[in-house]
Structure formats: C-alpha cells, structure tokens
Amino acid sequence: MNIISRLLSSAFISALVVIAVPHAMAADKAVFEWVEYTGSDALFNTAPAAGTFQNPILAGFHPDPSITRAGGDYYLVNSTFGYYPGIPVFHSHDLVNWTQVGNVIDRPDMMPFNQHVSLNGGGIYAPSIRHHAGTFYLITTCIGCGGNFVSTTRDPAGDWSDPIWLPHIQGIDPSLFFDDDGRVYIVHHAEPPTKRYPAHTAIRVMEVDPKTFAPLSEDVLLVDGGDKQPFHTDYIEGPHIYKIDGHYFLSAAGGGTGYYHQQQIYRSDSPFGPFVPNPNNPILTHHGLPDDRPDPVTATGHADLVQDQTGQWWAVFLGTRVYDLPTPPQDPGRFHTGRESFLLPVRWENGWPIILAKGEVLPWTPKAPALPAGNKSPVPTTGNFSWREEFDGAQLAPQWLMVRTPQQPWWTTGDGALALELRADRIGAKAQPSFAGRRVQHMTASVTSRLKFSPAVQGEEAGLLAVQSDDFYYAFVLGTNAQGEAVLRVYRRQGDKEAVEGVVVAERVLAAEARNGLTLKIAIDKAKVDFSYSVDGQRFTTLLGGADAGLLTSAVANGFTGAVIGPYAHRVSTH
C-alpha cells in the first residue's frame, strides 16, 4: 500500500478525497510542477570496469545498513531517525543493483513521530532485518517514540505489522538471531554493570519466545566495553550474532560513530558466551590512515554480514565521504551526504572474518559478486546521475521524506504537479511542516524546481528547503512584502540560539510576473552553496552565491543524518 493510500485509510481523514492538482494554482497551496536533481562527483566520473561495482552502493543519507537473504533475493534497510516514512527497504538480486521497494513505517498510526522526536537525534536507530522460515523480521529502536520493537511481514515490499514493543530490552540497536535448534535471541546494546565513564557501554543477549518475543532468559552480559587496546570498544553498539561452521560470532561496532568508528568480532561456542575477541580486531576501520589520502572515507563500521548463494560472505557497512579532513581530524570530517552504505567481500583468516585489514583503504570499485546480474534501479542509487520527478503518479515515490509523521494530508500529487498546503507548522519549530524532500547523494549536486505560487499576504512563503536538522537549514522561498510586492528570500538558521524562523541573509523584490511561475535552484559544491532563480526557466540569476554549506554537515550541526532538499510551504499563523 502506498503512502497516500495509507493516509486515506486512517480514520482521521476517512472523508478526504484526493484529487489531482492541475498546473493552475490552487487556493492556499503552492504548486511544484517538477523537481530535478543532478549529482556530479569527480569520484564517479569513470564508470566501473566490467566485473566490478561502484561503492558506495547507496550514496547519500543511508546509514546503519542491515541485510538479509531469502533464496536469491537480498533485502537491505537503513536508519531514518526523525524522517517519515521510516526505514527504507531495498531489494537486489546481485548485491550491487538496489531498488527501493517500500518503507517499513508508512502508516501514520504505526509510529507517530511528534515534537519529542528530534529530526537527527531521535526516531529510528539502526534497524536489523532477518528472514526466517518465510517471514521477515525487522527489529529496531525508536528514540523518543516508544523504545525497542519488532515488525514482521511475509512481503518486504508490502505491509509490515504494527510494532510489537519490547519493554524488557534495554538500550538500543537490537538484532534477532535465529538458531538452528529453533531458539531465538535478541542481542543488543546496553548499559554495563558499572559505568566507569560516559563512553562505557556493553552488549547483552536474551533468549525470547519465537512468537511473542517475551523473555525466556536473563539478559546476559557478553561484552563489557571499555577503552582497552587493541579493542577500542567505547560506545560499543550495533551487535549481530551469526552461526558459522558451528561457532557463534558476535560482531559489533566500537569507537563511536565518527573518526574512530570500527568493527569488532568475537567468537564463542554458545550464544550466551563467553565470547573471545579476535586478536586482530578491528576487522574494519579507517582510523589511523593518512589524513591526506585521496578521496578519503572515514567512520567505517556498523557492519552486517550475509552469505550469498555461492558461499561467499559479504559485509554491508556505513562510511562517510568527506571533502574536508583537517589535521587533527575533524570528527569525522565535513560531509552533507550523510553516512552511506558500502559493500565489500569478507575473507577468512585463521577462522576469523576480515573486511579490511589494518591500514587497508576501501576500494571504490571492487570485484563484483559472482551472481547473476540484477536489474538496474529506475531510480539510481550511486554514481553520477540525474533524475526528474514530474509528479504524474497518484502517490509520492517511496524515496520522498517528510519531517516527522504527518497528522493530516497537507499534500496532493498527480497530473504533473505536487501541491503543498500553506500551514503554520514550519521547519525549526519541532513541528511537521509542509515539506517533501529527497536525500542529497553527491558532494556536488543541484536541486531545481518550477514553482507556481502567488502569495496573497505577508507571511505566505513557498520554495525549496535544504535541511540538516530543525536547527540547521536554508529556506529559499518566494513571499511578499508589506507593499504587496513579490520578494524572494534566503533564510538561514545555524543553531538553536537563532530564531526558529531563521535569519534573512539575502532578498530581492521581483517583477510581478514571478507570481506566474518561478524556477528555483539550490546548488551545492562541497563547502559552498548557491541560490539562483529564473523567471523564464532559461536564464538564471544568483540571489546568494558562495554561502557556507557547512551548516548542512554533521561536523557543524551534529546528529546522524545527511542533507535533504525539496519543496516547502509555510504560512505565518494568524492566531
């Protein structure tokens, strides 16, 4: 069921009829005729050679990947934090070509992200997906919205169940393990028995009922993390258990999510341990590599493993492509693309899996899996590409993101237009604004849209929004002034010390014909961002050039997301 259909099935809008929006402007709405995205990074200028593939496999904001196999089908999920719909579901036949087939959280009543859910620090953390006996299981944490839960389905591209809450599971980042004797376990991050310092965390495991997930054992301590070389286990999290050749392997990320991020591996003869660490840990890290290396990737970790049909093991994991990695390192450098999903083969040495040896640099175009070639996604996920959304469908594509869960339908789509209702909810106010955005997937990228909007009074604005969080964003919008003239403005907010509505950093009074149609463009080139416009759709004029794109990065804004850009509309409340 698509997003619009799910909203229509909700009781609070049962009487609503969704209609197609023609190109003409509708009352109280801003109409976007199309949105075009173009990404062009030097790294991707040369296509991968035959028999190789391009890393990252999912460019842009796709953190914390988890993967499972069902026969010849592979499914991958990512964290989405405070964005809705939550937890994208990708499908592949060859581990290289991925197509988003849906989202796990795509019903408003399933997971109501409200003002208590921070856009980049709350919501969905580190989902884990597993396939067992014909059923797919998704387990994850929702910060600020209920804690740990399980959702299930027989079809990953279809409906997922309402959450099964797990109040007995502490901490974050749970993962399910199905043993071959029929017993089921949840392994998860937790607090240690005695917390010696803030970064000190632990990993625990609990046997649970296979149907209800109720506890069947104590919550057993597996790893009491700490900064004990050579195992940098500060903030140890994201655990998974695998059974391979009769041994139980526990894999977990350590070192925090930044510059020191790495992957640890442990082995035992029982899911309850004791687990012995690999003497050559970590099995994946980019910590310690020269900061002046070309095209640096940092923060590699949070891996999940899968075995393909040939017996080869593979790892999906996150990393960050940075454009600014000073010395000493900026944790973990500047990037507006967020944490991305990478793929590498796993090799085995002395009974232990290794993703990358210490000092080994991640290859951009590794050898491809020995699997039948899969179909390329109609929506590219990596490399240089352009896409154009014409809004001809009856619903938004699954790639579109909203800030927190919509409590009412404020958009309509179809017949070549997206119409956004002008509402008092605005970005910056911990609310649910009229905004639909797509992930920025390149260091050098542009988002362009044709806007049909005629503001009636001061306070009505619509255009493009580039958002990193509620506190860090650029809004490029058409409004009006006290004299009734059309005015194009750029608002900037860089931190919670600034006003919710941001600060006007550029504005220009436009000719009256701008009300009949205006093309807006936001172009990012690493550290700089430009805002330009065109009345005729051909000749562009820069309103603000060379603005600081740093506020769209985690290095400045903190948090765990990447930049998201798309149509936005707002009206100042009269109440």
Summary of the structure (lengths in Angstrom):
residues: 575
radius of gyration: 23.7
end to end distance: 36.8
largest distance: 77.1
contacts: 2027
relative contact order: 0.16
helix: 5%
strand: 44%
